[in-house]
Amino acid sequence: MSRFGPLDIMSLTAEHVPHDLAESLTPALRLRELLDVADADPLAQLELGYGSPAGAPGLRALLAQQHQVEADDVVVTAGGMHALFLLVFQTCSPGGHAIVTQPMFPLVRGALDAVGAKVSVSQQSFDGRYELDVADLQSRLTRLTRLVYLATPQNPSGVAIPAATIETLAQTMLGVCPDAVLVVDETYRTASFGTVIPPSLAGCARNVVVTSSLSKLHGAAGLRVGWAITTNKPLRDRILHAKYGTTISCSVLDETLAQRILAEPAIAQGQRNHLAGNRAIAANWIASEPQVEWVAPDGGGLCCVRLKSHKSEDAGQRLRLAFRAAGGRVANGEWFGDTTDVFRLGFGYLEPEDLTTALDALSDALNASPDP
């Protein structure tokens, strides 16, 4: 399988010249021609043409500041999943060895399967509180390993991996498989339950690349903006070449709005306050509901909940069907590689009063679907 490489034509969008006779499009519309935007608003002059392949300079500079790296270490992508796919595509040839933990976000495994990677799985469990089995993961490393994927906090559990553990793993990989990339998905890193935000692992080692997006904490999943950050310039260039080869650039409107969101700390802090309040509601429900137990999450708006006791293998399915009939939904644990009696409960999405109502309905569904 061939990979995306550098193309000189990328200069068409990466560089702007006053006498451009090389382009192939018509003059770019400005946003003011479509919307009633005050002329004083910088959005009014926004040209709806191609953006920079690496991402808008202002957005990359802001992300670099927030991750303690340089702007040239940042590549903006069309959502976090785009960043992950580009990494998988550029590093894992058919039969290339990759290591993941499970439960995991299924689209990541799907990307690895799509490129024909040979995937090793380090299984985590509810009984183990979804803690990373470092020894098991390290035992799977070989000189042929090309990618290791971790998320912290993890999806679906919300359990974080200690930074020291990841840094140690990165150093181990440099010795065993120096050509491999350690992908650290930080999608939920800033979705903490207060004012203390764990620092990013961007730049902690030359084989580490972190990915994230606006989709979870910031309430802006409709802005398809994510990013990949690495201080390894050759790796950064490979990501950039793949990004240009798939989308050329991201939406300039999305990037402009993303920069506004990230530049306003009150937006993120308001969302964190919301998560903290809703987590408390979920914790109180778990404590009062005798039929379930959970692994308390470290971050994010999600957690894993398990039926405490059941005799039949379809107990989880019957619960999901009963809750669905009442207009509710929880995520099937099997989607993520977990057991059928586990489900992902997302407590961050609803407003507090709606979350309380939904959890009451979930209790009704539990009572309506007893074991035979």
Secondary structure, DSSP 4 states (H G I P E B T S, - for coil): -------GGGHHHH---SS--S--SPPPPBGGGTS---TTSGGGG-B-S---TT--HHHHHHHHHHHTS-GGGEEEESSHHHHHHHHHHHH--TT-EEEEEES--HHHHHHHHHTT-EEEEEE--TTTTT---HHHHHHT--TTEEEEEEESS-TTT-PPPPHHHHHHHHHHHHHH-TT-EEEEE-TTTT--SSS--PPP-TTSSTTEEEEEESSSSSS-TTS--EEEE-S-HHHHHHHHHHHHHHHSS--HHHHHHHHHHHT-HHHHHHHHHHHHHHHHHHHHHHHH-TTEEEE--SSSSEEEEEES--SSTTHHHHHHHHHHHTT---EEGGGGT--TTEEEEE-SSS-HHHHHHHHHHHHHHHHHS---
